[in-house]
Amino acid sequence: MGRRIVPVALLCLLVIVQAQLWFGRGSVPAVARLQDQLAAQKQQNQQAQLANDRLAAEVRDLKEGMEMVEEKARLELGMVKSNEIYVLIKPGK
């Protein structure tokens, strides 16, 4: 009887360790799920960084020169200079 206690105890410990590995808090599926979430978050961060860089470049251009202000006024507001004639050309079908 004494010889069977040690292998049974070791087998029970092995089952407990395997259960923690597959079903516990730090299990393989949980880690895979967290890695997927991390990859998605990194993608969102990258997109936000690109948008921030674009906005920072636009702000820098607005601070440095009036060319950007003139371009925005022409494109977004349809403004023209006093000696210019505005001509709209529609593309043919």
C-alpha positions in Angstrom: 0.0 0.0 0.0 2.9 2.4 0.8 4.4 1.9 -2.6 1.3 3.1 -4.4 0.9 6.4 -2.5 3.8 8.1 -4.1 2.9 7.4 -7.8 -0.8 8.3 -7.1 0.3 11.6 -5.4 2.6 12.4 -8.4 -0.2 11.6 -10.8 -2.6 13.8 -8.9 0.0 16.7 -9.0 0.5 16.1 -12.8 -3.3 16.3 -13.3 -3.5 19.5 -11.3 -0.6 21.1 -13.3 -2.1 20.1 -16.6 -5.5 21.5 -15.5 -3.9 24.8 -14.7 -2.1 24.8 -18.0 -5.2 24.3 -20.1 -8.0 25.8 -18.0 -6.4 28.2 -15.5 -5.9 31.9 -15.5 -2.6 31.7 -17.4 -3.8 28.9 -19.7 -2.8 28.5 -23.3 -6.1 29.6 -24.7 -6.2 32.7 -22.4 -2.7 33.7 -23.5 -3.6 33.3 -27.2 -6.7 35.4 -26.7 -4.6 38.1 -25.0 -2.1 38.1 -27.8 -4.9 38.6 -30.3 -6.2 41.6 -28.3 -2.7 43.0 -28.1 -2.2 42.7 -31.9 -5.6 44.5 -32.5 -4.6 47.2 -30.0 -1.2 47.7 -31.7 -3.0 48.1 -35.1 -5.3 50.7 -33.6 -2.4 52.5 -32.1 -0.6 52.5 -35.4 -3.6 54.0 -37.2 -3.9 56.7 -34.5 -0.2 57.5 -34.8 -0.6 58.0 -38.5 -3.5 60.3 -38.0 -1.6 62.2 -35.3 1.4 62.6 -37.7 -0.8 63.9 -40.5 -2.4 66.4 -38.1 1.0 67.5 -36.7 2.3 68.1 -40.3 -0.7 70.1 -41.1 -0.3 72.2 -37.9 3.4 72.7 -38.7 2.5 73.9 -42.3 -0.1 76.3 -40.9 2.3 77.8 -38.5 5.2 78.1 -41.0 3.5 79.5 -44.1 0.5 81.0 -45.6 0.5 78.7 -48.6 -1.5 76.1 -46.7 -4.0 78.6 -45.6 -4.5 79.8 -49.1 -4.8 76.3 -50.4 -7.4 75.4 -47.7 -9.4 78.6 -48.5 -9.4 77.8 -52.2 -10.4 74.1 -51.9 -12.7 74.1 -48.9 -14.3 77.6 -49.1 -14.1 78.2 -52.9 -12.3 81.5 -52.4 -10.5 83.3 -55.3 -8.2 86.3 -55.5 -9.5 89.6 -56.7 -8.0 89.4 -60.2 -8.9 85.7 -60.8 -11.8 84.1 -62.6 -13.2 80.9 -61.2 -13.8 78.2 -63.9 -15.4 74.9 -63.1 -14.8 72.1 -65.5 -17.0 69.0 -65.2 -15.5 65.7 -66.5 -17.4 64.2 -69.4 -19.1 60.8 -69.2 
